[in-house]
Amino acid sequence: MPIDHNISLNRNYRGEPGKFEMYLGWWRWGTVPIEWIERITGPSIYDEHLERRGEGFHHLGLEVKDMDEGIKLLDVRGAPASQTGGWDNPRAIGRFAYLDTEPVGGVVAELIWNQPK
C-alpha cells in the first residue's frame, strides 16, 4: 500500500483553521477503495475517534458532483461539516468534507469531490 504524508489544502476543523496532518495509504479491493489513515498532528476528527473508540473503522466516503450543495443539504438536516480540506496534485484537484453523521448513523460520512486534470 503506497503511503503519503498528507497536508491538505484549505484545512478546517470544527469551524476554525485546521492544522491536522496525516499519513494516507490507498488500496483497492475490486472497485472499492480502502483508505488507511494515521494521524500525525491535530486536533482532528481522527483524534476524537481514537479517544472515543480506539482504532478501527472510521468513515464511509461518498462521491458528490457539487460539494457545496452536499454540505448544505446535510447541514440543514443536522449533520454539519466537522473537518474539510482539499488537494491539488498532478492527477486531480478535489475537496473532502467529513460530516457529523455518527450520532444518527453510527458512522462518519465523508463527501468527496474529485476532478481529474
PEDAWO-V369533 format. One record per residue. N is the residue number from 1. RES is the residue in one letter. PSI is psi in whole degrees, -180 to 180 (* if undefined). NEAR is the number of other C-alpha atoms within 12 Angstrom. D_CENTER is the distance of its C-alpha to the mean C-alpha in whole Angstrom. Layout:
# PEDAWO-V369533
n/res/psi/near/d_center
N/RES/PSI/NEAR/D_CENTER
N/RES/PSI/NEAR/D_CENTER
This chain:
# PEDAWO-V369533
n/res/psi/near/d_center
1/M/118/15/19
2/P/139/14/18
3/I/133/15/16
4/D/147/19/15
5/H/115/18/15
6/N/125/25/12
7/I/99/25/12
8/S/155/29/10
9/L/154/22/12
10/N/48/22/13
11/R/138/29/11
12/N/133/28/11
13/Y/116/29/11
14/R/44/24/13
15/G/2/16/15
16/E/159/17/16
17/P/133/19/15
18/G/152/24/13
19/K/9/25/14
20/F/145/31/11
21/E/154/28/12
22/M/160/25/11
23/Y/134/22/13
24/L/133/21/11
25/G/142/19/13
26/W/141/16/13
27/W/151/16/16
28/R/140/13/17
29/W/97/10/20
30/G/-122/7/21
31/T/1/7/19
32/V/118/12/16
33/P/139/16/14
34/I/130/20/13
35/E/128/25/10
36/W/130/25/11
37/I/130/31/10
38/E/118/26/13
39/R/145/26/12
40/I/-55/19/15
41/T/161/18/15
42/G/-162/23/14
43/P/159/25/14
44/S/169/31/10
45/I/-20/37/9
46/Y/-40/32/10
47/D/-46/24/13
48/E/-45/22/13
49/H/-46/24/13
50/L/-39/19/15
51/E/-40/13/18
52/R/-41/13/18
53/R/-12/15/18
54/G/-167/12/18
55/E/155/16/16
56/G/-166/16/15
57/F/132/20/13
58/H/-49/30/10
59/H/164/27/8
60/L/133/25/9
61/G/136/24/8
62/L/125/24/10
63/E/140/21/11
64/V/155/22/13
65/K/-26/17/16
66/D/101/20/16
67/M/-47/28/12
68/D/-42/20/15
69/E/-41/15/17
70/G/-45/28/14
71/I/-45/33/13
72/K/-46/18/16
73/L/-42/18/17
74/L/-31/24/15
75/D/-46/19/16
76/V/-15/14/19
77/R/11/15/19
78/G/16/18/18
79/A/78/27/14
80/P/161/29/13
81/A/132/35/10
82/S/-29/34/9
83/Q/131/39/7
84/T/164/38/7
85/G/-169/35/8
86/G/-177/27/9
87/W/157/24/11
88/D/103/21/15
89/N/179/17/17
90/P/-24/10/20
91/R/-34/11/19
92/A/163/14/16
93/I/152/19/15
94/G/178/28/11
95/R/155/34/9
96/F/154/37/5
97/A/119/46/5
98/Y/138/40/5
99/L/149/40/8
100/D/70/34/11
101/T/-7/26/13
102/E/-42/25/14
103/P/-28/13/17
104/V/-22/14/18
105/G/-5/14/16
106/G/-1/16/16
107/V/153/21/12
108/V/140/29/9
109/A/138/34/8
110/E/126/34/5
111/L/139/38/7
112/I/127/29/8
113/W/125/29/11
114/N/126/24/13
115/Q/112/21/16
116/P/149/12/18
117/K/*/10/21
